[in-house]
Amino acid sequence: NAGVTQTPKFQVLKTGQSMTLQCAQDMNHNSMYWYRQDPGMGLRLIYYSASEGTTDKGEVPNGYNVSRLNKREFSLRLESAAPSQTSVYFCASSEGPFGRNEQFFGPGTRLTVL
Amino acid sequence: AQSVTQPDIHITVSEGASLELRCNYSYGATPYLFWYVQSPGQGLQLLLKYFSGDTLVQGIKGFEAEFKRSQSSFNLRKPSVHWSDAAEYFCAVGANNAGNMLTFGGGTRLMVKP
């Protein structure tokens, strides 16, 4: 079991460029999440997908879009990158969407926007 | 909405010394509480969790945490720290209904002196 995998590991973009961060899980989990991590702010939820076919906004969704491609895959898209989106992005998955479900995290994508 | 505060941004302890990391939460009902650890360049790994029952919970790597409802706290402890414990630690609270995901504290970075 690979758990939660993310690609790429590192990315540098120029302001205005677009990109998609990929995430896949092999644990047959129903729910998936995208977080961003900034120094001193912990992890903040961008979007989540409670189950295949559904997506919802989290705490900081502006500037992002997501696609739940199938049960395994959940991608995060930046349409027009801004320097404020420089961050480390983590994908996570859990068996269900409730707060009691343990979330399993990927290794992260470090994104720099110049 | 729930919130989590980790008052200590940085803590330095000597190897072999005891450790306590503080976590205070705000939530109207009985929360689901988690401690995660993040080693440099890695994703988050679950150390332990509290849902109900015994207020002292044991986790991996020799960690334990105590839930104190009267103080709205869930402090993490370890009796003897090892150099490999140097990492960032995050406390998180989850609500018990769908649509309320994990809320993380800002994190505490632990450094271990030889």
Interface residues (C-beta under 8 A of the other chain):
Chain A: V4 Y33 G40 M41 G42 L43 R44 L45 Y48 A50 D56 G58 F90 A92 P97 F98 G99 R100 N101 E102 Q103 F104 F105 G106 P107 G108
Chain B: V4 Q6 I9 P31 Y32 F34 Y36 G41 Q42 G43 L44 Q45 L46 K49 F51 F90 V93 G94 A95 N96 N97 A98 G99 N100 M101 L102 F104 G105 G106 G107
